[in-house]
Amino acid sequence: MIRVLSYSIISPLGETVGQNYRALLAGRSALAPYDNWHGVPDRFVASLFSREQREKLAVNGYSRFESLAIRAIEDALSRADVDIRSPRTLFVLSTTKANVEELGPTEARDGAYLAPGSTARKIAGYFGMTNDPVVVCNACISGVTAQLLADRMIESGYCDHAVVCGIDCQSLFEVAVFQSFKSLSPEDCRPFDIERRGLNLGEAASAVIFGRCDDGKDGAGQWKLVKGCLDNDAYHLSAPSPDGAGTLAVISGTLDGWDRDDLAVVSAHGTATMFNDQMESVALERASLSSVPVSALKGYYGHTFGAAGVLEAVLVMRALDDGCILPVRGFDEIGVSGRISISNREGRTDKSSFLKIISGFGGCNGALLYSKALAKTAGSGAAVKKNPQTVHSVRLTDSSLSIDGRNIPVEQSGKAMLTWIYRTMLTDWPKFYKMDVFNRLVYVASQLLVREENAAVPDVNRALVFFNRSSTIVSDRKHISTICGGDGFFPSPSLAIFTLPNITAGEVAIRNGYRGETSFYILDERNERLMGNIVDATFSCSDVSSMITGWVDCSAEDTFEADIRILTI
Amino acid sequence: MEDLILTLKQQIIDALNLEGVTPEDIDDDAPLFGDGLGLDSIDALEIIVILDKYYGIKLANASEGKAIFKSIGSIADYIEKHRTK
């Protein structure tokens, strides 16, 4: 359990939490239709910053993305007593694509592109932060993963404060990804409604500063992040398991020992896609939460990706401070089969705890429990240090392979070598051929570990925790070429899916039926100590008992390295 | 029609990275999804892109294409009737 010291929101609806909250009370939304926006040929509806806002928020010498993050962090810091330069302060950036709008169609523009870890370091540098920052890149659940990482790192004693900033900007790149999935609504989105037609994109930044609960300060009346849980439903890369199993499991894990009657609301993901909302409703009913009011904010902000899990939690905290349950904008008539309590009118409550749930591409799900009540700290406490041991290890580069330290002769090199290993050493999984080179790398390395382990029964609760530097740069460049190249605007969905790095964990989870957490972290450079601390904190603060983890980087078709292992306790 | 079917098969093989599959391996009337080639929902979206890019046919979503996407033969029939390029 950690304390919320302060928070901020910068969105098209306002530059302070107060402005945002008042906009929501007034029923305002920044969702608007866009035609011929920044090279996107087809109309879409989104919540985007105006030109005036962009200019006002710009910080000299920093990109739009970096400026927005700086503004959000600066505002939150102004109300928190934190030594930002201390080595005991951790910076966690939650984003799906960071500076991707700087990535141009030609190599000539690539100089302007910054890998997410470098972007985070630049933002950290603005504030004089001294630690290596961690970028959480876990698709839509990044914001929840980032806050849970803050909790784990503080409870495990690796830091005293954590600055978590959830943020994404929209650009041609991301609009094209979601247009290719046909998941965008042609009108304002309608969460859980019978007429819902998909999601809207949104841009925003939201920061939360967390601190220890045992720092001797009086935390009465302050919000706490009590605990949380992540998992994977190992069902499909782009669709949730219809029975809601993944979401149900994270809810059960998070609310274990907690009285459901204490919950004021469940802050749902509520993307307004057919599958997500239906799945969430089924999970909520199965989790005995049918009578807890649902909060869903996509009708105000659209889907803000890396910001969503932070921004939505902050707004619910602010609203509950007023005893307010925010109306679900866009909802009118129930259109899901699971029984839930949902309303488009403002509600009142005197309760001061809530659950945030979220799901994303790659099959990942997350839940966080927040509370202002001090007395009840079920399931929390100082982390017990565990001692994970390496069972098997694989190191795979573009020209070499070693398993448990033994060199294995390989034929060919680069991507062709991965295909050769797949054909000669691994069992049949035709989906392999659909993967991009990065996913092939992680798949082959992981399956070599699994083969070496030769377990009679797979560990269904196994976690997959990967780190890299280059995110998905190879597929990012290819995706850009399908929307800016000479052939016109034809974004490819089977390519676009690989612009999210955590998809690779989803592939391995599906292949092996692993339903433990899948998390993807990006660092500016490989830092074994930091990676080890994150892995230790994950073991210490969850019921994970085995994990495939390590460095998996692919900077070009024929330049890659996977250095991963199976750990167990 | 023969030419169209062969071209379409190659376009699908290329777009879906069906490595090791040749046009001759795909039966004109065999189901594309579930059994047969074992395609999934992302592949269906990819076929929507093929229809748009090469034949000027716009489908809003995959469910609209359910009957069309039964087999290579049914997609080719649809292209013949609706192509704009």
Chai-1 contact restraints between the chains, C-beta under 6 A:
chainA,res_idxA,chainB,res_idxB,connection_type,confidence,min_distance_angstrom,max_distance_angstrom,comment,restraint_id
A,K182,B,N61,contact,1.0,0.0,6.0,A-B,restraint_1
A,S238,B,I42,contact,1.0,0.0,6.0,A-B,restraint_2
A,Y433,B,N17,contact,1.0,0.0,6.0,A-B,restraint_3
A,Y433,B,E19,contact,1.0,0.0,6.0,A-B,restraint_4
A,K434,B,N17,contact,1.0,0.0,6.0,A-B,restraint_5
A,F490,B,V49,contact,1.0,0.0,6.0,A-B,restraint_6
A,F490,B,K53,contact,1.0,0.0,6.0,A-B,restraint_7
A,S492,B,V49,contact,1.0,0.0,6.0,A-B,restraint_8
A,P493,B,I42,contact,1.0,0.0,6.0,A-B,restraint_9
A,P493,B,L45,contact,1.0,0.0,6.0,A-B,restraint_10
A,P493,B,E46,contact,1.0,0.0,6.0,A-B,restraint_11
A,S494,B,I42,contact,1.0,0.0,6.0,A-B,restraint_12
A,S494,B,E46,contact,1.0,0.0,6.0,A-B,restraint_13
